[in-house]
Amino acid sequence: MFSFYLPKGSVHYQQIWDKLINNHSLVWKNEGSRLVLYLGDYPYKYGVFKHPSIHIPSFLIPTLNAAKSLVATDFNSILVNVYNSGAVSLGWHSDNEPELGINPTILSLSLGGTRLLGFKPRASSPVQSSFSVALKHGMWFVMTGYTQKWFLHSLLLDCNLTNKRISLTFRKVYPA
Ligand SMILES: O=C(O)CCC(=O)C(=O)O
C-alpha cells in the first residue's frame, strides 16, 4: 500500500469534481447515505448492490489513463463515491469480489475533505495491527498484493467534518 501526489496540473481535479457533480446524465445510486456511480466495461456487484456495465464518459478518460500508467494496471472501471460530509461513512469490508480476480490492485483518487481510511486485520492475517491513512485532496492511494486478503477497510466517520468528499476508485473488473 502506498500513496502519492501527481505534479500540479497533471490532472484537473476541479474539472473532474464539477463534471461529476453537474453532469445530469450520470446515473447515481444511493447506497446507505453514500452516493455511488459505477462506470465500467463489465457489470460489478458487491453485497446487495448490482451495477450494470456503463460506458466511461470521455471527460474521465484522461484520468483513467493517468491511473493506468501510475500503477501499470489495465483498469477498466471507476467506482465513484460521494460522501456529503463526515457523517457519511463506509463500513468495514474488503474488495474481494470474484470479478476483481486474485489480489487485485485498486487505486483511488481523493477529492475534497480529508478523510481517514481505517484498516484492521482479518482473522487469517499474519499482521496484527490496525492503522489508518489520511486521504487528502489530490492524493492517490493504492491497495495491492494481499491488502484485501489480510485487511478490512472502512472510510471512518468524522462528525466534525462538513466538507464533501469524492473518491474515484479504479479497478480491473473481469466478466463474471
Ligand atoms: O472512498 C474511499 O476512499 C474508499 C472507498 C472504498 O473503500 C471502496 O470503494 O471499496
The ligand as a MOL file (V3000), in Angstrom:
LIG
                    3D

  0  0  0     0  0            999 V3000
M  V30 BEGIN CTAB
M  V30 COUNTS 10 9 0 0 0
M  V30 BEGIN ATOM
M  V30 1 O -13.8480 6.3620 -0.5480 0
M  V30 2 C -12.8380 5.7090 -0.3800 0
M  V30 3 O -11.7080 6.1710 -0.4870 0
M  V30 4 C -12.9540 4.2480 -0.0060 0
M  V30 5 C -13.7970 3.5030 -0.9650 0
M  V30 6 C -13.8120 2.0520 -0.7250 0
M  V30 7 O -13.4330 1.5590 0.3000 0
M  V30 8 C -14.3010 1.1910 -1.7660 0
M  V30 9 O -14.7960 1.6930 -2.8050 0
M  V30 10 O -14.1920 -0.0430 -1.5970 0
M  V30 END ATOM
M  V30 BEGIN BOND
M  V30 1 2 1 2
M  V30 2 1 2 3
M  V30 3 1 2 4
M  V30 4 1 4 5
M  V30 5 1 5 6
M  V30 6 2 6 7
M  V30 7 1 6 8
M  V30 8 2 8 9
M  V30 9 1 8 10
M  V30 END BOND
M  V30 END CTAB
M  END
